[in-house]
Structure formats: C-alpha cells, structure tokens
Amino acid sequence: MSKMFALFSATAITVFLVSTAHAGPTLDNIKSKRVITIGYREASIPFSYLGADQKPVGFSLDLCAHVVERLKSDLGTPDLQTKLAPVNSSNRIPLIQNGTIDIECGGTASSKQRLEQVSFSVSTFASQTAWLAKAASGFKTPKDLKGKTVVVTQGSDALGIAKGISQDDDLNLTIAQAKDHAESLLLLATGRAAAWVEADILLAGMKADYSNPTDLIFLKANYGTIYYYGLMFSKDDPDFKKIVDDVLSKLMASGEFTKIYDKWFMAAIPPKNINLNFPMTDALKERVAHPSDVVNY
C-alpha cells in the first residue's frame, strides 16, 4: 500500500509540475505573486471610471471580478489580492505588453491591428462611431463640420476613423488629439473643437455625466461598421485567455451577463445616478448567444 501511495504521490506531483509548467506566463506571474493587477480607466463611463469616493467602478470591472474569483479557485490562491492601476488610451497596450498590468478592464475595442500586439476576450460590447457637438452650434450631420477642428482621444481608434471620414467625405478636418476623454470633452465644451468623434456609448456616457447634458447633441450619422469590445490581456497566452473566455461565456449562458449589463446600461449608476438607457444591441445579443472574439476590421 505504501508503494502504491508513493507511486500515486510521485505521479500527482509530476502532473502538477507539468500543468504548472504549461500554465502560461500570466497565470504563473499571478500565482507566484498572489496578486492580479487590473488596469482601469478613469473616465470610460460605464465600462470603467471613478465613482463615489474616486473608487474605480463599472461594467468591465464587474466582469473582471468574476475572472478574479475563478482564478482564486483554479490557481488555489484564495488569498489572491487585486491591485488596481489606472491606464489611458495611450499607455494601456504598452502596460499590457511589459507586464505592468495583467488584464485591462476598460472600454477597449478589438481590431486586427491591436490583435498583433495583444489579445482580447470574447466580445463584451458592440458599438458604432458617433459624433458629439454643442447644441448651440447648429450642426446636424458630420458634413456640417467641413473645414472645422474636431477632437479625438489620443490612442483611440477614432483617430484613424476621423481621418478616413474626412478624406472619404471631403471634409478637410483638422484633428486635435486630447490626452483622455475628459480633455476631449473640455475641448468640445470650450469651443476649441467643433465636435468629438468616438464610440457611441462612450459619448453617451460623457454626455449623460455632463453638467448640462442638453447642451450637447449627437450628429446624425450611420457608418455601419460595428466595433467589438473585450477584456484585454497579453498576446499568445492561450491558457489565460481560455479562463477569461470561459468565465464570460458561462456568465452569458446563465443570464448573469445580461443582469450585469442592465445594471450599468439600463439603470441609474453612480456617482450622479444617471441612466444611460442604452439597450443591448442586436449585434451584442448575437455575441451573447454565440460568444466570439472575431473582428472584421
């Protein structure tokens, strides 16, 4: 019996060592440090932003909380600590690449270009490009912006999108780049930019949180392209991606994902109790029914 036990123990240790060896760099790092570092945004309402008492809250952070609980179980680290690190549009990818953060729980769209640098989970949101302007401007559509200065947030996909629209529609736009969403809104509000181009939901969040929301309007535009968001993490780490995707897929299958969505997009949210009233789109409903990380651009 003792020989059998010794053989079993040796086999179990071997299996453990093999599974650990193939755990992947992110999981190895998290387990060894017993800390997972989560990147969050300070003004990406309602995905990830500073709420009451300047504490990070949001839809993506709630999803990541479920990932953390899964890691505690899978890695055998019930004492796993969560460290929160602020990121912005410009540094979020470099901080993933250099290992400063393990996962970004913000409002970042996946793309073929970004997938050359990092990985994304199955889609957690679907958006389209939109324009925000001052109601007093009299602008109705992007064509009214011809020859004007518009703003995008530095590091956002909106820069390339704005350049493409300007060229395709012969708008001859001057494109200013702000350091973050808060500064983009400031440039618009103070008249230094005639409009702000960004994902529809991010603009909706900033508009709803503005001191006088009715002072801002959406311009009428429909570009058709859908941009899929996800949680972002290190490239070529299939073990970590498998866990994140499995957590999200199970939340979607159980209906819990929809409950979390409604909490942030269809109800009053902190700190000002604003309601974005942003129903789940057909594109996102399709991804919830059939989880996927496929992008088309």
QUIJO-V765755 format. One record per residue. N is the residue number from 1. RES is the residue in three letters. PHI is phi in radians with two decimals (999 if undefined). OMEGA is omega in whole degrees, -180 to 180 (NA if undefined). D_LAST is the distance of its C-alpha to the last C-alpha in Angstrom with 1 decimal. Layout:
<<N RES PHI OMEGA D_LAST> <N RES PHI OMEGA D_LAST>>
//
This chain:
<<1 MET 999 -179 61.1> <2 SER -1.15 178 60.6> <3 LYS -1.17 179 59.3> <4 MET -1.12 179 56.9> <5 PHE -1.14 180 55.7> <6 ALA -1.12 180 55.4> <7 LEU -1.17 178 53.3> <8 PHE -1.08 -179 51.1> <9 SER -1.09 -180 50.6> <10 ALA -1.11 179 49.8> <11 THR -1.14 -180 47.3> <12 ALA -1.09 180 45.7> <13 ILE -1.13 180 45.5> <14 THR -1.10 179 43.9> <15 VAL -1.06 180 41.3> <16 PHE -1.09 -179 40.6> <17 LEU -1.15 180 40.3> <18 VAL -1.14 -179 38.0> <19 SER -1.14 179 35.6> <20 THR -1.18 -178 35.8> <21 ALA -1.11 -178 35.1> <22 HIS -1.84 -177 31.9> <23 ALA -1.21 -178 30.9> <24 GLY 1.69 -174 28.2> <25 PRO -1.06 -178 28.4> <26 THR -1.16 180 27.2> <27 LEU -1.13 178 29.6> <28 ASP -1.05 -179 32.4> <29 ASN -1.13 -180 32.0> <30 ILE -1.12 -178 32.1> <31 LYS -1.19 -178 35.0> <32 SER -1.18 -179 37.0> <33 LYS -1.55 -175 36.7> <34 ARG 0.97 179 36.8> <35 VAL -2.51 170 34.3> <36 ILE -1.98 -179 30.7> <37 THR -1.77 -177 29.1> <38 ILE -1.87 175 26.6> <39 GLY -1.50 179 24.6> <40 TYR -2.28 177 24.7> <41 ARG -1.72 -178 23.9> <42 GLU -1.63 -176 26.9> <43 ALA -2.59 178 25.5> <44 SER -1.83 -179 22.4> <45 ILE -1.21 -1 24.3> <46 PRO -1.77 -176 24.3> <47 PHE -1.23 -174 22.1> <48 SER -2.88 -175 24.2> <49 TYR -2.83 180 26.9> <50 LEU -1.52 180 30.6> <51 GLY -1.73 179 32.8> <52 ALA -1.07 180 36.6> <53 ASP 1.05 178 38.5> <54 GLN 1.06 178 35.3> <55 LYS -1.68 -179 34.1> <56 PRO -1.13 177 30.4> <57 VAL -2.48 173 29.5> <58 GLY 2.50 -179 26.6> <59 PHE -0.98 -177 24.5> <60 SER -1.16 178 22.5> <61 LEU -1.18 176 25.9> <62 ASP -1.12 178 27.5> <63 LEU -1.11 -179 24.9> <64 CYS -1.17 177 25.5> <65 ALA -1.07 177 29.3> <66 HIS -1.22 176 29.0> <67 VAL -1.11 180 27.3> <68 VAL -1.06 180 30.2> <69 GLU -1.08 178 32.8> <70 ARG -1.15 180 31.3> <71 LEU -1.13 177 31.5> <72 LYS -0.99 -180 35.1> <73 SER -1.29 -175 36.0> <74 ASP -1.16 -178 34.1> <75 LEU -1.61 -179 35.3> <76 GLY 1.15 -178 38.7> <77 THR -2.21 -180 38.4> <78 PRO -1.09 180 39.7> <79 ASP -1.62 -178 40.4> <80 LEU -0.97 -180 36.7> <81 GLN -1.71 178 36.3> <82 THR -1.92 176 33.2> <83 LYS -1.90 -179 32.7> <84 LEU -1.80 -179 30.5> <85 ALA -2.24 179 29.0> <86 PRO -1.22 176 27.5> <87 VAL -2.33 176 24.2> <88 ASN -2.32 -176 22.2> <89 SER -1.06 -175 18.9> <90 SER -1.45 -173 20.1> <91 ASN -1.85 -174 21.8> <92 ARG -1.08 179 20.1> <93 ILE -1.26 176 18.1> <94 PRO -1.00 -179 21.2> <95 LEU -1.25 171 23.4> <96 ILE -1.23 -175 21.6> <97 GLN -1.13 -179 21.7> <98 ASN -1.60 174 25.4> <99 GLY 1.45 179 26.4> <100 THR -1.13 175 27.7> <101 ILE -2.11 -179 25.8> <102 ASP -1.57 -178 25.1> <103 ILE -2.71 177 22.5> <104 GLU -1.75 180 20.9> <105 CYS -1.93 -176 21.7> <106 GLY -2.19 179 20.1> <107 GLY -2.28 -174 17.4> <108 THR -1.95 179 14.3> <109 ALA -1.52 175 10.7> <110 SER -1.38 176 8.9> <111 SER -2.77 179 5.8> <112 LYS -1.05 179 5.9> <113 GLN -1.16 180 8.2> <114 ARG -1.17 -180 10.2> <115 LEU -1.20 172 10.7> <116 GLU -1.35 -176 12.6> <117 GLN -2.00 -176 14.9> <118 VAL -2.49 176 15.3> <119 SER -2.03 177 14.9> <120 PHE -2.24 174 14.2> <121 SER -1.30 169 16.3> <122 VAL -1.02 -172 15.7> <123 SER -1.10 178 14.2> <124 THR -2.01 179 16.9> <125 PHE -2.85 177 15.6> <126 ALA -2.33 -178 13.3> <127 SER -2.33 174 13.2> <128 GLN -2.33 -180 12.6> <129 THR -1.28 179 13.4> <130 ALA -2.51 179 17.2> <131 TRP -2.12 176 20.1> <132 LEU -2.02 -180 23.3> <133 ALA -2.42 177 26.5> <134 LYS -1.41 -179 30.3> <135 ALA -1.03 -177 32.1> <136 ALA -1.26 -177 34.8> <137 SER -1.23 -177 32.6> <138 GLY 1.46 179 32.8> <139 PHE -1.21 179 29.1> <140 LYS -2.02 -179 27.7> <141 THR -2.36 178 24.4> <142 PRO -1.00 180 22.1> <143 LYS -1.13 178 24.1> <144 ASP -1.26 -177 27.1> <145 LEU -1.60 -175 25.6> <146 LYS -0.93 179 26.1> <147 GLY 1.39 -176 27.6> <148 LYS -1.63 172 27.3> <149 THR -1.66 176 26.1> <150 VAL -2.12 -177 23.3> <151 VAL -2.11 170 22.3> <152 VAL -2.30 177 19.3> <153 THR -1.49 -178 19.7> <154 GLN -0.98 180 19.6> <155 GLY 1.54 -179 16.9> <156 SER -1.51 174 14.6> <157 ASP -1.08 -175 11.1> <158 ALA -1.06 -180 13.3> <159 LEU -1.08 179 14.7> <160 GLY -1.13 179 11.9> <161 ILE -1.12 -180 11.4> <162 ALA -1.10 178 15.2> <163 LYS -1.09 -179 15.6> <164 GLY -1.14 179 13.4> <165 ILE -1.13 -180 15.4> <166 SER -1.04 -179 18.5> <167 GLN -1.26 -176 18.2> <168 ASP -1.13 -177 17.1> <169 ASP -1.76 178 19.8> <170 ASP 0.93 -177 22.3> <171 LEU -1.65 179 22.9> <172 ASN 0.90 -178 24.0> <173 LEU -1.37 166 23.0> <174 THR -1.71 -173 24.3> <175 ILE -1.90 177 21.9> <176 ALA -1.61 179 23.7> <177 GLN -2.03 178 22.3> <178 ALA -1.69 -175 24.1> <179 LYS -1.26 179 24.6> <180 ASP -2.72 -177 23.6> <181 HIS -1.11 -180 23.2> <182 ALA -1.08 180 27.0> <183 GLU -1.26 176 27.4> <184 SER -1.06 179 24.7> <185 LEU -1.13 179 26.8> <186 LEU -1.10 179 29.9> <187 LEU -1.09 178 28.9> <188 LEU -1.20 -176 28.2> <189 ALA -1.11 -178 31.4> <190 THR -1.60 176 33.5> <191 GLY 1.47 179 32.4> <192 ARG -1.35 173 30.9> <193 ALA -2.36 -178 27.6> <194 ALA -1.37 180 27.5> <195 ALA -2.81 179 24.4> <196 TRP -2.16 179 21.8> <197 VAL -1.84 -177 18.1> <198 GLU -2.94 176 16.3> <199 ALA -1.10 -176 14.9> <200 ASP -0.95 -175 17.5> <201 ILE -1.25 178 19.1> <202 LEU -1.17 177 19.7> <203 LEU -1.16 179 21.3> <204 ALA -1.09 179 23.3> <205 GLY -1.16 180 24.6> <206 MET -1.18 179 25.7> <207 LYS -1.14 -178 27.2> <208 ALA -1.12 -178 29.1> <209 ASP -1.58 -178 30.4> <210 TYR -1.22 -177 31.5> <211 SER -1.01 177 35.3> <212 ASN -2.30 -174 35.3> <213 PRO -0.94 -178 32.2> <214 THR -1.23 177 33.5> <215 ASP -1.29 -177 33.4> <216 LEU -2.03 -180 29.6> <217 ILE -2.33 172 27.7> <218 PHE -1.58 175 24.3> <219 LEU -1.38 -179 23.7> <220 LYS -1.34 -180 22.9> <221 ALA -2.77 177 19.3> <222 ASN -2.55 -175 16.8> <223 TYR -1.70 173 13.3> <224 GLY 1.45 -176 12.2> <225 THR -1.16 179 8.6> <226 ILE -1.84 179 9.0> <227 TYR -1.93 -176 8.3> <228 TYR -1.74 179 9.9> <229 TYR -1.63 174 12.6> <230 GLY -2.82 171 14.8> <231 LEU -1.34 -172 17.7> <232 MET -1.99 -179 17.0> <233 PHE -2.69 -173 19.3> <234 SER -1.10 178 20.1> <235 LYS -1.29 176 18.2> <236 ASP 0.99 175 20.0> <237 ASP -2.27 -173 22.3> <238 PRO -1.07 -178 22.1> <239 ASP -1.18 179 25.4> <240 PHE -1.19 179 24.3> <241 LYS -1.06 -179 21.0> <242 LYS -1.05 179 23.1> <243 ILE -1.16 -178 25.4> <244 VAL -1.06 -179 22.8> <245 ASP -1.11 -179 21.0> <246 ASP -1.17 177 24.4> <247 VAL -1.05 -178 25.6> <248 LEU -1.15 -179 22.8> <249 SER -1.09 179 23.0> <250 LYS -1.24 175 26.8> <251 LEU -1.09 180 26.6> <252 MET -1.18 -178 24.4> <253 ALA -1.17 -176 26.9> <254 SER -1.44 -176 29.9> <255 GLY 1.64 -180 28.9> <256 GLU -1.17 178 29.2> <257 PHE -1.02 180 25.5> <258 THR -1.10 178 26.1> <259 LYS -1.11 179 29.3> <260 ILE -1.16 178 27.6> <261 TYR -1.03 -178 24.9> <262 ASP -1.07 179 27.8> <263 LYS -1.04 -173 29.7> <264 TRP -1.76 -175 27.2> <265 PHE -1.91 -174 25.6> <266 MET -2.23 -179 28.6> <267 ALA -2.51 179 31.7> <268 ALA -1.13 -179 33.3> <269 ILE -2.15 -180 31.9> <270 PRO -1.27 1 33.7> <271 PRO -1.61 -174 35.0> <272 LYS -1.84 -179 35.6> <273 ASN 1.00 176 35.3> <274 ILE -1.44 178 32.6> <275 ASN -2.09 -179 30.9> <276 LEU -1.23 -179 27.3> <277 ASN 0.84 -175 27.8> <278 PHE -2.06 -177 24.1> <279 PRO -1.06 178 24.2> <280 MET -1.09 -179 21.6> <281 THR -1.33 177 19.1> <282 ASP -1.06 -180 18.9> <283 ALA -1.11 179 15.3> <284 LEU -1.28 177 16.7> <285 LYS -0.99 178 19.9> <286 GLU -1.13 179 18.1> <287 ARG -1.23 177 16.6> <288 VAL -1.19 179 20.1> <289 ALA -1.21 -179 21.7> <290 HIS -2.38 -176 19.5> <291 PRO -0.91 -178 18.1> <292 SER -2.73 176 14.8> <293 ASP -1.97 -177 12.3> <294 VAL -1.22 174 9.6> <295 VAL -2.18 -174 5.9> <296 ASN -1.94 -179 3.8> <297 TYR -2.39 NA 0.0>>
//
